């Protein structure tokens, strides 16, 4: 592996013009494909095979006029006044004229008027699904009723859920990353090359993703997740290779040799770090959830591109940069050799000092680290999961205003209405089953009201609107849904299923909860095996996996405390706490495991490198921390900045994902990898690198430390007066 990447790095450096041209051509082709074939993203979260989804599919066939997108208009008269049919009629008329609207239901006909007569709900049915609603239709709907005086009209429903837009958030993350890179390298050129490398990978990944969006259904969060990860890992991988390249230049190597050896050593670590991220993200397919599969594969492809760009484009642009990647004072050979004779300050840099502190206090560091992270994980026991509803959207947004006004006038249950679908062979059987179902549902605890059945033209499908007493994400509502499903199983003569946004959310959450243990076992198992190949050790991969459990526990605990329980919620701009989005745990585990293994590979590969080159086991731990502390610190700060920038977005899903990833990176990099891991490695000593001989003979030698590279290809140092490239 090391020799192969060494040759690739030298080739890319030597043929830098061609490599750059190939990447520019690829970007142009992908950009053209994105412009020509990009399609809309979707805000739907559904799982084929669940009861709620089967019911929706049945409606599309048997009751098409009721399967399109829906909107709702909440009307409120001034305080002390009552609504009248004459006052409401203009609103209904305006809503009916919105393009694509099949019907706007008069609340006095549907009996959707509050007991005090001040509030009313107008249900609006569109002729196409939510993904077919255009911005012009959405805008026209949002203006319906504005002309009616002395009447408050709020617009909500699924058609008002906009696609989250990425504005200045990623710019903030990139700006922080640029500052960190400049401080780390002391060179604007080195910082610029690193950023350019990451941005090219992100641009290629995003363009390819949108080029496929017309044939693959993308959720609105998939491109944002790919952008988050592409930026973060692209900068980190380039940072790691750039740091090693500068180190070799400082030792007196010429540019081509330095690029080759950086690709052969640091590049090997990048390949396997990227592989763990790709495995973790691609492993999301085991959940059997289409939208999660697309999110995982999209992000995995972006990460794979980031690795490829770092191994090819980065050596090429380094060839153009010359020795300008070094600070000006280190560019002469004499000064470079002074620098090389005492790398990282001759062992006096902070990384080495920290490594020695951990070595001396390894037992207290281990106890405090584990105990502290365990305490932070305590809120996890109260974690609740659900698909987000309008109650957690930003205050002042259309959906939130409509939700709050509905709750004020009717109660929270009217925001979480359910739909019972009754399908029979004949109109008589369907009608009888619908009546029996209505009685059973009305007698179920937690049900507030059941509307009269609506029949399709053939009379073989009936719809029953069910209003629960509690809101969509309330735990009581979930119990009510399960009770209704259990009780209607005894109805004869028809198939009965429960659907609606609330039921879909419950089904998605249950499906994901069931898939989580299988996913965790598969991803962790495969990654431990990969790390065993990389480090040729049994205990190092196990230690890495156990450290990740501490990371994920603390991350979930902090996220629950803020986003669910509301502690310090204002610090992250969260208006209303609520359950965590149901796919956050499985998504967070996949992403954080990959990123955690990044830091594990970066740190421990240097420990392994020094150990196999003859260093004492414990001294190699100090050396690994000393040489890589600066790089890992910079990488963690950059990742935190990139992820943290998305916390500024108003969308609660993106906000919670960005926050959890940022906290997870901080915890894993600074507590687990920089403190607990060195402490454990010091305690283990040589035993850390133990591998049974039968296993040692079976496993292939991947040589990511470059031992064969150092042995078989002698170092070529530059004889010139200056360190030129």
C-alpha positions as CSV (number, residue, x, y, z in Angstrom):
1,X,0.0,0.0,0.0
2,X,2.7,2.5,1.0
3,X,4.8,1.9,-2.1
4,X,1.8,2.1,-4.4
5,X,0.7,5.4,-2.9
6,X,4.3,6.6,-3.0
7,X,4.4,6.1,-6.7
8,X,1.0,7.7,-7.2
9,X,2.1,10.8,-5.2
10,X,5.3,11.1,-7.3
11,X,3.4,10.6,-10.5
12,X,0.8,13.2,-9.6
13,X,3.5,15.7,-8.6
14,X,5.5,15.1,-11.8
15,X,2.5,15.2,-14.1
16,X,0.8,18.0,-12.2
17,X,-0.5,19.8,-15.3
18,X,-2.3,16.7,-16.6
19,X,-3.7,15.8,-13.2
20,X,-5.0,19.3,-12.7
21,X,-6.5,19.3,-16.2
22,X,-8.2,16.0,-15.6
23,X,-9.8,17.2,-12.3
24,X,-11.0,20.4,-14.0
25,X,-12.5,18.4,-16.9
26,X,-14.3,16.1,-14.4
27,X,-15.6,19.1,-12.5
28,X,-16.9,20.6,-15.7
29,X,-18.6,17.3,-16.8
30,X,-20.2,16.8,-13.4
31,X,-21.3,20.5,-13.2
32,X,-22.9,20.1,-16.7
33,X,-24.6,17.0,-15.6
34,X,-26.0,18.7,-12.5
35,X,-27.3,21.6,-14.5
36,X,-28.9,19.4,-17.1
37,X,-30.3,16.5,-15.0
38,X,-30.8,17.8,-11.4
39,X,-34.3,17.2,-9.9
40,X,-36.1,18.4,-6.8
41,X,-35.4,17.1,-3.4
42,X,-38.1,15.7,-1.1
43,X,-39.0,16.4,2.5
44,X,-40.8,13.0,2.8
45,X,-39.6,10.4,5.3
46,X,-41.2,7.1,4.5
47,X,-40.4,3.4,4.8
48,X,-41.9,0.9,2.3
49,X,-43.6,-2.0,4.0
50,X,-44.8,-0.3,7.1
51,X,-48.5,-0.1,7.8
52,X,-48.7,3.7,7.3
53,X,-46.9,3.5,3.9
54,X,-49.0,0.6,2.7
55,X,-52.1,2.7,3.5
56,X,-50.7,5.7,1.5
57,X,-49.9,3.4,-1.4
58,X,-53.4,2.1,-1.3
59,X,-54.9,5.6,-1.3
60,X,-52.9,6.5,-4.4
61,X,-54.5,3.6,-6.2
62,X,-58.1,3.6,-4.8
63,X,-58.6,7.2,-3.6
64,X,-56.3,9.4,-5.8
65,X,-58.1,12.6,-5.0
66,X,-57.2,12.1,-1.3
67,X,-53.6,11.0,-1.9
68,X,-52.2,14.4,-2.9
69,X,-50.5,17.0,-0.7
70,X,-52.5,18.7,1.9
71,X,-52.4,22.2,3.4
72,X,-54.3,23.7,6.3
73,X,-55.6,27.2,7.0
74,X,-56.2,28.2,10.6
75,X,-58.7,31.1,10.9
76,X,-59.2,33.2,14.0
77,X,-61.7,36.0,14.7
78,X,-60.7,39.0,16.9
79,X,-60.9,38.3,20.6
80,X,-64.6,38.2,21.8
81,X,-65.9,37.7,18.2
82,X,-67.1,34.7,16.4
83,X,-66.6,33.4,12.9
84,X,-69.5,33.2,10.5
85,X,-70.0,31.4,7.2
86,X,-70.1,34.8,5.4
87,X,-66.7,35.8,6.9
88,X,-65.1,32.5,6.0
89,X,-66.5,32.2,2.5
90,X,-63.9,34.6,0.8
91,X,-61.0,32.7,2.4
92,X,-62.3,29.4,1.0
93,X,-62.9,31.0,-2.4
94,X,-59.3,32.3,-2.6
95,X,-57.9,29.0,-1.5
96,X,-59.9,27.1,-4.1
97,X,-58.4,29.3,-6.8
98,X,-54.8,28.4,-5.9
99,X,-53.3,26.4,-8.9
100,X,-53.5,22.7,-8.2
101,X,-56.1,22.8,-5.4
102,X,-58.8,20.2,-5.8
103,X,-60.9,21.4,-2.9
104,X,-60.9,23.7,0.2
105,X,-63.3,22.3,2.7
106,X,-65.8,24.7,4.4
107,X,-65.2,24.4,8.2
108,X,-68.9,24.9,8.9
109,X,-69.6,21.8,6.7
110,X,-66.8,19.7,8.1
111,X,-67.7,20.9,11.6
112,X,-64.1,22.1,12.1
113,X,-65.1,25.2,14.2
114,X,-64.1,25.6,17.8
115,X,-66.7,25.4,20.5
116,X,-66.4,29.2,21.2
117,X,-66.8,29.9,17.5
118,X,-63.7,32.0,17.3
119,X,-61.4,29.5,15.4
120,X,-61.9,27.3,12.3
121,X,-59.8,24.9,10.3
122,X,-59.9,24.8,6.5
123,X,-58.4,21.6,5.0
124,X,-57.0,22.1,1.4
125,X,-56.4,19.2,-0.9
126,X,-54.0,19.4,-3.8
127,X,-53.9,17.3,-6.9
128,X,-50.2,16.3,-6.7
129,X,-47.9,15.1,-4.0
130,X,-45.8,17.4,-1.9
131,X,-42.8,17.0,-4.2
132,X,-44.9,18.2,-7.1
133,X,-45.8,21.5,-5.4
134,X,-44.0,24.4,-7.0
135,X,-42.8,27.5,-5.2
136,X,-45.4,29.6,-7.1
137,X,-48.2,27.3,-5.8
138,X,-46.8,27.5,-2.3
139,X,-46.6,31.3,-2.4
140,X,-50.2,31.6,-3.8
141,X,-51.4,29.4,-1.0
142,X,-49.6,31.4,1.6
143,X,-51.4,34.6,0.4
144,X,-54.9,33.1,0.4
145,X,-57.1,35.0,2.8
146,X,-54.8,38.0,3.2
147,X,-57.4,40.3,1.7
148,X,-60.1,39.4,4.3
149,X,-60.2,42.2,7.0
150,X,-60.3,41.5,10.7
151,X,-59.4,37.9,10.3
152,X,-56.2,36.2,11.2
153,X,-55.2,33.5,8.7
154,X,-52.2,31.2,9.2
155,X,-51.1,28.7,6.6
156,X,-49.6,25.3,7.5
157,X,-49.6,21.7,6.5
158,X,-47.0,19.6,4.6
159,X,-46.8,21.9,1.6
160,X,-45.4,24.7,3.8
161,X,-42.4,22.7,4.8
162,X,-39.6,24.4,2.8
163,X,-36.3,22.8,1.7
164,X,-33.6,23.9,4.1
165,X,-31.2,26.3,2.4
166,X,-27.5,26.6,3.1
167,X,-26.5,30.2,3.3
168,X,-23.7,31.7,5.3
169,X,-23.4,28.7,7.6
170,X,-20.8,26.8,5.4
171,X,-19.0,30.1,4.8
172,X,-18.4,30.6,8.5
173,X,-17.1,27.1,8.8
174,X,-14.7,27.5,5.9
175,X,-13.5,30.9,7.3
176,X,-12.7,29.4,10.6
177,X,-11.0,26.5,8.9
178,X,-8.9,28.9,6.9
179,X,-7.8,30.8,10.0
180,X,-6.9,27.5,11.8
181,X,-4.9,26.3,8.7
182,X,-2.9,29.6,8.5
183,X,-2.1,29.4,12.3
184,X,-1.1,25.7,11.9
185,X,1.1,26.0,8.9
186,X,2.3,29.6,9.2
187,X,1.8,29.9,5.4
188,X,-1.0,31.3,3.4
189,X,0.0,29.1,0.4
190,X,-0.2,25.9,2.5
191,X,-3.5,26.9,3.9
192,X,-4.9,27.8,0.5
193,X,-3.7,24.5,-1.1
194,X,-5.4,22.6,1.7
195,X,-8.7,24.5,1.3
196,X,-8.6,24.3,-2.5
197,X,-8.2,20.5,-2.3
198,X,-11.2,20.2,0.0
199,X,-13.4,22.5,-2.1
200,X,-12.7,20.6,-5.3
201,X,-13.7,17.4,-3.7
202,X,-16.9,18.9,-2.3
203,X,-17.7,20.5,-5.6
204,X,-17.3,17.2,-7.5
205,X,-19.3,15.3,-4.9
206,X,-22.2,17.8,-4.8
207,X,-22.3,18.1,-8.6
208,X,-22.4,14.3,-9.0
209,X,-25.1,14.1,-6.4
210,X,-27.4,16.6,-8.1
211,X,-26.7,15.1,-11.5
212,X,-28.3,11.9,-10.1
213,X,-31.2,13.6,-8.3
214,X,-33.6,13.3,-11.2
215,X,-33.3,9.5,-11.0
216,X,-32.7,9.0,-7.3
217,X,-35.1,10.5,-4.7
218,X,-33.0,12.7,-2.4
219,X,-34.3,14.0,0.9
220,X,-33.6,17.6,1.5
221,X,-31.1,16.8,4.2
222,X,-28.9,14.4,2.0
223,X,-27.1,17.2,0.1
224,X,-26.5,19.1,3.3
225,X,-25.1,16.1,5.1
226,X,-22.8,15.4,2.1
227,X,-21.6,19.0,2.2
228,X,-20.9,18.8,5.9
229,X,-18.8,15.7,5.7
230,X,-17.2,16.6,2.4
231,X,-15.9,19.9,3.7
232,X,-14.8,18.4,7.1
233,X,-13.0,15.3,5.9
234,X,-11.6,17.0,2.8
235,X,-9.8,19.6,4.8
236,X,-8.7,17.1,7.4
237,X,-7.2,14.6,4.9
238,X,-5.4,17.3,3.0
239,X,-4.2,18.8,6.3
240,X,-2.7,15.4,7.3
241,X,-0.8,14.8,4.0
242,X,0.3,18.5,3.8
243,X,1.8,18.3,7.3
244,X,3.8,15.2,6.5
245,X,4.9,16.8,3.1
246,X,6.2,19.9,4.9
247,X,8.0,17.6,7.5
248,X,9.8,15.8,4.7
249,X,10.7,19.1,3.0
250,X,12.1,20.3,6.3
251,X,14.3,17.2,6.4
252,X,15.9,18.2,3.1
253,X,14.0,16.1,0.6
254,X,13.2,17.5,-2.9
255,X,9.5,18.2,-3.6
256,X,8.7,15.1,-5.7
257,X,10.3,12.8,-3.1
258,X,8.5,14.6,-0.3
259,X,5.2,14.3,-2.1
260,X,5.7,10.6,-2.7
261,X,6.6,9.8,0.8
262,X,3.8,11.9,2.3
263,X,1.3,10.0,0.1
264,X,3.0,6.7,1.0
265,X,2.8,7.3,4.8
266,X,0.2,9.9,5.7
267,X,-1.7,9.0,2.5
268,X,-2.0,5.3,3.7
269,X,-3.5,6.5,7.0
270,X,-5.9,8.7,5.0
271,X,-7.0,5.8,2.8
272,X,-7.9,3.7,5.8
273,X,-9.4,6.5,7.8
274,X,-11.6,7.3,4.8
275,X,-12.4,3.6,4.4
276,X,-13.8,3.5,8.0
277,X,-16.0,6.5,7.2
278,X,-17.2,5.0,4.0
279,X,-18.0,1.6,5.7
280,X,-19.9,3.4,8.4
281,X,-22.0,5.5,6.0
282,X,-22.6,2.7,3.4
283,X,-23.6,0.5,6.3
284,X,-26.7,2.6,6.7
285,X,-28.2,0.5,4.0
286,X,-28.7,-2.4,6.5
287,X,-31.5,-0.3,8.1
288,X,-33.7,-0.9,5.1
289,X,-34.8,2.7,5.0
290,X,-34.6,4.2,1.5
291,X,-34.1,7.8,2.5
292,X,-31.4,6.9,5.0
293,X,-29.7,4.6,2.4
294,X,-29.5,7.5,0.0
295,X,-28.2,9.9,2.7
296,X,-25.5,7.4,3.6
297,X,-24.4,6.5,0.1
298,X,-24.3,10.2,-0.9
299,X,-22.1,11.1,2.0
300,X,-19.9,8.0,1.5
301,X,-19.4,8.9,-2.1
302,X,-18.4,12.5,-1.1
303,X,-15.9,11.1,1.4
304,X,-14.4,8.7,-1.2
305,X,-13.9,11.6,-3.5
306,X,-12.2,13.6,-0.8
307,X,-9.7,10.7,-0.3
308,X,-9.1,10.5,-4.1
309,X,-8.6,14.3,-4.4
310,X,-6.1,14.3,-1.5
311,X,-4.0,11.5,-3.0
312,X,-3.9,12.9,-6.6
313,X,-4.8,16.6,-6.8
314,X,-3.0,17.7,-3.7
315,X,0.4,16.3,-4.8
316,X,-0.2,18.0,-8.1
317,X,-0.9,21.5,-6.7
318,X,2.0,21.1,-4.3
319,X,4.2,20.9,-7.5
320,X,2.9,24.2,-8.5
321,X,3.3,25.8,-5.1
322,X,7.0,24.9,-4.7
323,X,8.6,25.6,-1.4
324,X,6.1,28.3,-0.6
325,X,4.2,25.8,1.5
326,X,6.9,26.4,4.1
327,X,7.1,29.6,6.2
328,X,9.5,32.0,4.6
329,X,12.0,31.7,7.4
330,X,12.2,27.9,6.8
331,X,12.8,27.9,3.1
332,X,16.6,28.0,3.0
333,X,18.2,24.6,3.3
334,X,20.4,25.6,6.2
335,X,17.4,26.7,8.3
336,X,15.4,23.7,7.0
337,X,18.0,21.3,8.3
338,X,18.0,23.2,11.7
339,X,14.3,22.6,11.8
340,X,14.7,19.0,10.7
341,X,17.3,18.3,13.4
342,X,14.8,19.2,16.1
343,X,11.4,18.4,14.7
344,X,8.5,19.8,16.6
345,X,10.8,21.9,18.7
346,X,13.1,19.0,19.6
347,X,10.4,17.3,21.7
348,X,9.6,20.5,23.6
349,X,6.5,21.3,21.6
350,X,3.2,21.1,23.5
351,X,2.3,17.8,21.9
352,X,5.3,16.1,23.4
353,X,4.8,17.8,26.7
354,X,1.2,16.6,26.8
355,X,2.3,13.1,25.8
356,X,4.6,13.0,28.8
357,X,2.0,14.4,31.1
358,X,-0.4,11.6,30.1
359,X,2.3,9.0,30.5
360,X,3.1,10.2,34.0
361,X,-0.6,10.5,35.1
362,X,-2.1,7.7,32.9
363,X,-4.2,6.2,35.7
364,X,-5.9,9.5,36.9
365,X,-6.4,10.5,33.2
366,X,-8.1,7.3,32.4
367,X,-10.3,7.3,35.5
368,X,-11.3,11.0,35.1
369,X,-11.9,10.6,31.4
370,X,-14.1,7.6,31.7
371,X,-16.0,8.9,34.7
372,X,-16.6,12.3,33.2
373,X,-17.9,11.0,29.9
374,X,-20.1,8.5,31.8
375,X,-21.6,11.4,33.8
376,X,-22.3,13.3,30.5
377,X,-24.1,10.2,29.1
378,X,-26.7,10.1,31.9
379,X,-29.5,12.0,30.1
380,X,-29.5,9.3,27.4
381,X,-31.8,7.1,29.5
382,X,-34.6,9.7,28.9
383,X,-34.0,10.1,25.2
384,X,-37.1,10.1,23.0
385,X,-37.2,9.9,19.2
386,X,-39.8,11.1,16.7
387,X,-40.0,12.7,13.3
388,X,-40.1,16.5,13.8
389,X,-43.4,18.4,13.6
390,X,-44.2,22.0,13.3
391,X,-44.0,22.5,17.1
392,X,-40.2,22.5,17.0
393,X,-39.9,24.8,13.9
394,X,-38.6,28.4,14.4
395,X,-40.9,30.8,16.0
396,X,-42.4,33.0,13.4
397,X,-42.2,30.4,10.6
398,X,-45.6,29.8,8.8
399,X,-45.9,26.2,10.0
400,X,-45.1,27.1,13.6
401,X,-47.6,30.0,13.6
402,X,-50.3,27.7,12.2
403,X,-49.5,25.0,14.7
404,X,-49.6,27.3,17.7
405,X,-52.9,28.9,16.5
406,X,-54.4,25.4,16.0
407,X,-53.3,24.4,19.5
408,X,-54.8,27.6,20.9
409,X,-58.2,27.1,19.3
410,X,-58.6,23.3,19.3
411,X,-55.8,21.6,21.3
412,X,-52.6,19.9,20.2
413,X,-54.4,16.8,19.0
414,X,-55.7,18.6,15.9
415,X,-52.1,19.0,14.7
416,X,-51.5,15.3,14.8
417,X,-54.6,13.9,13.0
418,X,-54.6,10.3,11.9
419,X,-56.3,8.7,9.0
420,X,-57.9,5.2,9.2
421,X,-58.2,3.6,5.7
422,X,-60.9,0.9,5.4
423,X,-60.7,-1.2,2.2
424,X,-63.3,-3.8,1.3
425,X,-64.5,-5.8,-1.7
426,X,-68.0,-4.3,-2.0
427,X,-69.5,-1.0,-1.0
428,X,-71.7,-2.8,1.5
429,X,-68.8,-4.5,3.2
430,X,-66.7,-1.4,3.3
431,X,-69.5,0.8,4.7
432,X,-70.3,-1.7,7.5
433,X,-66.6,-2.1,8.4
434,X,-66.2,1.7,8.4
435,X,-69.0,2.1,10.8
436,X,-67.7,-0.6,13.1
437,X,-64.2,0.9,12.9
438,X,-65.4,4.3,13.8
439,X,-67.1,3.0,17.0
440,X,-64.0,1.0,18.0
441,X,-61.6,4.0,17.4
442,X,-63.9,6.4,19.3
443,X,-63.9,4.1,22.3
444,X,-60.1,4.0,22.4
445,X,-58.3,5.9,25.1
446,X,-56.6,9.0,23.8
447,X,-59.0,9.6,20.9
448,X,-60.8,13.0,20.9
449,X,-63.0,12.6,17.8
450,X,-63.7,10.6,14.7
451,X,-65.1,12.2,11.6
452,X,-67.8,10.6,9.4
453,X,-66.4,8.2,6.7
454,X,-65.5,9.6,3.3
455,X,-66.0,7.0,0.5
456,X,-64.3,6.8,-2.9
457,X,-66.4,6.7,-6.1
458,X,-66.4,2.9,-6.2
459,X,-67.4,2.7,-2.5
460,X,-64.6,0.2,-1.8
461,X,-62.4,2.5,0.3
462,X,-63.4,4.7,3.2
463,X,-61.4,7.3,5.1
464,X,-61.9,8.1,8.7
465,X,-60.2,11.2,10.1
466,X,-59.1,10.5,13.7
467,X,-58.2,13.3,16.1
468,X,-56.0,12.2,19.1
469,X,-56.1,14.1,22.4
470,X,-52.3,14.8,22.4
471,X,-49.8,16.2,20.0
472,X,-48.0,14.4,17.2
473,X,-44.7,13.6,19.1
474,X,-46.3,13.0,22.5
475,X,-45.6,9.6,23.9
476,X,-49.3,9.2,24.7
477,X,-50.1,9.6,21.0
478,X,-47.8,6.7,20.1
479,X,-49.7,4.5,22.6
480,X,-53.0,5.6,21.1
481,X,-51.8,4.6,17.6
482,X,-50.7,1.2,18.8
483,X,-54.0,0.6,20.7
484,X,-56.1,1.6,17.7
485,X,-54.1,-0.8,15.5
486,X,-54.5,-3.7,17.9
487,X,-58.3,-3.1,18.4
488,X,-59.3,-2.8,14.7
489,X,-57.7,-6.2,13.9
490,X,-61.0,-7.8,14.8
491,X,-63.1,-6.0,12.3
492,X,-64.4,-8.4,9.6
493,X,-65.0,-7.8,5.9
494,X,-62.3,-5.2,5.2
495,X,-58.6,-4.4,5.6
496,X,-57.9,-1.5,8.0
497,X,-54.7,0.5,8.3
498,X,-53.8,3.7,10.1
499,X,-51.7,6.4,8.4
500,X,-51.1,10.1,8.4
501,X,-48.0,12.1,9.2
502,X,-48.1,11.1,12.9
503,X,-48.5,7.4,12.1
504,X,-45.7,7.6,9.5
505,X,-43.4,9.2,12.1
506,X,-44.1,6.5,14.6
507,X,-43.5,3.7,12.1
508,X,-40.2,5.3,10.9
509,X,-39.0,5.6,14.5
510,X,-39.8,2.0,15.4
511,X,-38.2,0.7,12.2
512,X,-35.0,2.6,12.9
513,X,-34.9,1.6,16.5
514,X,-35.1,-2.0,15.5
515,X,-32.3,-1.6,12.9
516,X,-29.9,0.2,15.2
517,X,-28.4,-2.8,17.1
518,X,-27.8,-4.7,13.8
519,X,-26.2,-1.7,12.3
520,X,-24.0,-1.0,15.3
521,X,-22.8,-4.6,15.3
522,X,-22.1,-4.7,11.6
523,X,-20.3,-1.4,11.3
524,X,-18.2,-1.7,14.5
525,X,-17.4,-5.3,13.6
526,X,-16.2,-4.5,10.1
527,X,-14.3,-1.5,11.2
528,X,-12.6,-3.4,14.1
529,X,-11.5,-6.0,11.5
530,X,-10.2,-3.2,9.2
531,X,-8.2,-1.6,12.1
532,X,-6.8,-5.0,13.0
533,X,-5.5,-5.2,9.4
534,X,-4.1,-1.6,9.7
535,X,-2.4,-1.9,13.1
536,X,-1.8,-5.7,13.3
537,X,-3.1,-5.8,16.8
538,X,-6.1,-7.2,18.8
539,X,-6.2,-4.8,21.7
540,X,-5.8,-1.5,19.7
541,X,-9.0,-2.0,17.6
542,X,-10.9,-3.1,20.7
543,X,-9.7,-0.1,22.6
544,X,-10.7,2.1,19.7
545,X,-14.2,0.7,19.6
546,X,-14.7,1.0,23.4
547,X,-13.5,4.6,23.3
548,X,-16.1,5.3,20.6
549,X,-18.9,4.0,22.9
550,X,-17.8,6.6,25.5
551,X,-17.9,9.3,22.7
552,X,-21.3,8.3,21.5
553,X,-22.8,8.1,25.0
554,X,-21.5,11.6,26.0
555,X,-22.6,13.1,22.7
556,X,-26.2,11.7,23.0
557,X,-26.3,12.8,26.6
558,X,-25.4,16.4,25.8
559,X,-27.7,16.5,22.8
560,X,-30.6,15.2,24.8
561,X,-30.0,17.7,27.6
562,X,-30.1,20.6,25.2
563,X,-32.5,19.7,22.4
564,X,-34.9,17.5,24.3
565,X,-34.8,18.8,27.8
566,X,-34.1,22.4,26.9
567,X,-31.0,23.1,29.0
568,X,-29.1,26.0,27.4
569,X,-31.4,25.7,24.4
570,X,-31.1,29.4,23.7
571,X,-27.4,29.1,23.3
572,X,-28.0,27.1,20.1
573,X,-30.9,29.2,18.9
574,X,-33.5,26.5,19.6
575,X,-37.0,27.9,20.2
576,X,-38.7,24.8,21.5
577,X,-37.2,21.6,22.8
578,X,-38.7,18.3,21.7
579,X,-37.8,14.7,20.9
580,X,-34.7,14.1,18.8
581,X,-35.3,13.3,15.1
582,X,-35.7,9.6,14.8
583,X,-32.9,8.9,12.4
584,X,-30.3,11.0,14.4
585,X,-29.0,8.1,16.5
586,X,-28.2,5.7,13.6
587,X,-26.9,8.6,11.4
588,X,-24.8,10.0,14.2
589,X,-23.3,6.6,15.1
590,X,-22.3,6.0,11.5
591,X,-20.7,9.4,10.9
592,X,-19.0,9.7,14.3
593,X,-17.6,6.2,14.2
594,X,-15.9,6.9,10.9
595,X,-14.6,10.3,12.1
596,X,-13.4,8.8,15.4
597,X,-11.5,6.2,13.6
598,X,-9.9,9.0,11.5
599,X,-8.3,10.4,14.7
600,X,-7.5,6.9,15.9
601,X,-5.6,6.1,12.6
602,X,-3.8,9.5,12.5
603,X,-2.5,9.2,16.1
604,X,-1.9,5.5,16.4
605,X,-0.4,5.0,12.9
606,X,2.4,7.3,14.0
607,X,2.8,5.3,17.2
608,X,2.9,2.1,15.2
609,X,5.3,3.6,12.7
610,X,7.8,4.6,15.4
611,X,7.4,1.2,17.2
612,X,8.1,-0.9,14.1
613,X,11.1,1.3,13.3
614,X,12.6,0.3,16.7
615,X,11.3,2.8,19.3
616,X,10.3,1.7,22.8
617,X,6.5,1.0,23.1
618,X,5.9,3.8,25.5
619,X,8.2,6.3,23.8
620,X,6.4,5.6,20.6
621,X,3.2,6.7,22.3
622,X,4.7,10.0,23.3
623,X,6.2,10.4,19.8
624,X,2.8,9.7,18.2
625,X,1.0,12.2,20.3
626,X,3.9,14.7,20.0
627,X,4.1,14.6,16.2
628,X,0.3,14.5,15.6
629,X,-1.2,16.6,18.4
630,X,-1.0,19.8,16.4
631,X,-2.5,18.2,13.3
632,X,-5.3,16.4,15.2
633,X,-6.1,19.5,17.2
634,X,-6.3,21.6,14.0
635,X,-8.4,18.9,12.3
636,X,-10.8,18.7,15.2
637,X,-11.2,22.5,15.5
638,X,-11.9,22.6,11.7
639,X,-14.4,19.8,11.8
640,X,-16.1,21.4,14.8
641,X,-16.3,24.7,13.0
642,X,-17.7,23.2,9.8
643,X,-20.4,21.2,11.7
644,X,-21.0,24.0,14.2
645,X,-21.8,26.4,11.4
646,X,-24.9,24.4,10.6
647,X,-26.2,25.0,14.1
648,X,-27.0,28.5,12.9
649,X,-29.6,27.1,10.4
650,X,-33.2,27.5,11.5
651,X,-34.2,24.0,10.5
652,X,-34.3,21.9,13.7
653,X,-33.1,18.7,11.9
654,X,-30.0,20.2,10.5
655,X,-29.4,22.2,13.7
656,X,-29.5,19.0,15.8
657,X,-27.3,17.0,13.4
658,X,-24.7,19.8,13.2
659,X,-24.6,20.3,16.9
660,X,-24.3,16.5,17.7
661,X,-21.5,16.1,15.2
662,X,-19.6,19.1,16.5
663,X,-19.9,18.0,20.1
664,X,-19.0,14.4,19.1
665,X,-15.8,15.5,17.4
666,X,-14.7,17.6,20.3
667,X,-15.3,14.8,22.8
668,X,-13.7,12.2,20.7
669,X,-10.6,14.1,19.6
670,X,-9.7,15.9,22.8
671,X,-10.9,13.5,25.6
672,X,-10.9,10.0,24.0
673,X,-8.2,10.1,21.4
674,X,-5.8,12.7,23.0
675,X,-6.2,11.6,26.6
676,X,-7.8,8.2,27.2
677,X,-6.2,6.4,24.2
678,X,-2.5,7.4,25.1
679,X,-3.2,6.5,28.8
680,X,-4.4,3.1,27.8
681,X,-1.5,2.6,25.4
682,X,0.9,3.5,28.2
683,X,-0.7,1.0,30.5
684,X,-0.6,-1.8,27.8
685,X,3.0,-1.2,26.7
686,X,4.2,-3.8,24.2
687,X,1.1,-5.8,24.8
688,X,-0.8,-3.2,22.7
689,X,0.8,-4.6,19.6
690,X,0.2,-8.3,20.4
691,X,-1.3,-10.4,17.6
692,X,-1.6,-14.2,17.7
693,X,0.9,-15.8,15.3
694,X,-1.8,-17.8,13.4
695,X,-3.8,-14.5,12.8
696,X,-0.6,-12.7,11.9
697,X,0.1,-15.2,9.2
698,X,-3.4,-14.9,7.8
699,X,-3.7,-11.2,7.7
700,X,-2.1,-9.4,4.7
701,X,0.6,-6.9,5.5
702,X,-0.8,-3.5,4.4
703,X,2.3,-1.6,5.6
704,X,0.6,1.8,6.2
705,X,3.7,2.8,8.3
706,X,5.9,2.7,5.2
707,X,8.3,0.2,6.6
708,X,8.9,-1.5,3.3
709,X,9.0,1.9,1.6
710,X,11.8,3.0,3.9
711,X,13.6,-0.3,3.4
712,X,13.3,-0.7,-0.3
713,X,13.4,2.9,-1.7
714,X,16.3,5.0,-0.3
715,X,15.6,8.6,0.6
716,X,16.5,11.1,-2.1
717,X,17.6,14.4,-0.6
718,X,18.0,17.6,-2.5
719,X,21.6,18.6,-3.0
720,X,20.8,22.2,-4.0
721,X,21.3,25.3,-1.9
722,X,17.6,25.9,-1.5
723,X,14.8,23.5,-0.8
724,X,13.2,23.7,-4.3
725,X,10.3,21.7,-5.8
